[in-house]
Amino acid sequence: MLRHICECCGKEQTISSEEAYAQGWDYPPKMGSFKIVSPRTCGECIIQNTLWWEITCNKTPPGQLSERHQQTLKRILTEPESIMP
């Protein structure tokens, strides 16, 4: 069981990786890897609002990220400990 936190809408669920994948979550370990920046979204949100998109597509330097994206980055870099229930 892990806390799945959508970085776009803030939805949070504590469910298994299998349940999350079945519900459309983009979340490690089923989608991507822990500690690697990639989208962390629920099944309802779009990739264009993610930290990954901001860094990769918009080319925003780390020092210019919004507070929301900075918090997401900190959480990703400390996974899986940061998402343990």
N, C-alpha and C positions, 0 to 999 in steps of 0.2 A: 504494500500500500504506500502510495506517495501522494503528496499534495500537488495537484495540477492547477496551476495558476495561469490564466490567460493574460498575456501581457497587454492585450488590446482593451478588452472590456472589464477585466478584473475578476471575472468569474473564477471561483475556486471550488474544487472538488477533491476529496480524499478518496481515491479509488485505485484499483490495480492498474497496471500498465495495459493489460489486455482489455479491461473495461474502457479505459480512456481511448485506446486505439479504435475500438468498436464504435465509440461515440464521436469519432472524428478529430480527437485531439492530436495536434502535432507536438509530440513530447517524447523525450528519451525514456526508456531505451528502445521503444518501437520505432520512433522516428528521430534520427539523429543520435548524438552522443552527449553524455553529461560533460559539462565544462567547455563545450564548443558552442559558439554563438550560432544559433539557428532559430527559426520561429518557435515560439511557445504559445500556441493558440488553441482555443476551443474549436469545436466544429462549426461555429457560426461566424467567426471573425476572419478578416482577410489579411493576407501577408503584407500588404502595403503599409500597414500601421506598426510593423514589428521593428525591433532593434536591428535585426538582420538586414531588413530593407533599408533602414536609415543609414547604416554603415556601408552596405554593399552597393546599393543603387543610388542613394542620395549623396554618398561620399562624405558624410558628416564626420569630422574628426572627433575622437573620444572626448576631448575637452569641451566640445560644443553640443554634446548630447543633452536632451531635456532631462529633468529630474526623473521622470518616469523611465526613460531609457537607461539612465545611470543605475537606478534601482534594479532593473531587469538584468543588466550586465553583472552587477554584484551577485545577484541570486544565481545566475547561470554559472559564474566562475567558482561558486562554492557548492555546486551540486555534487552528489545527491543530498548531502547533509542539509542544505538549505530548504529542501522540500520534504524532509521527513516529517510525518505527522507528530 
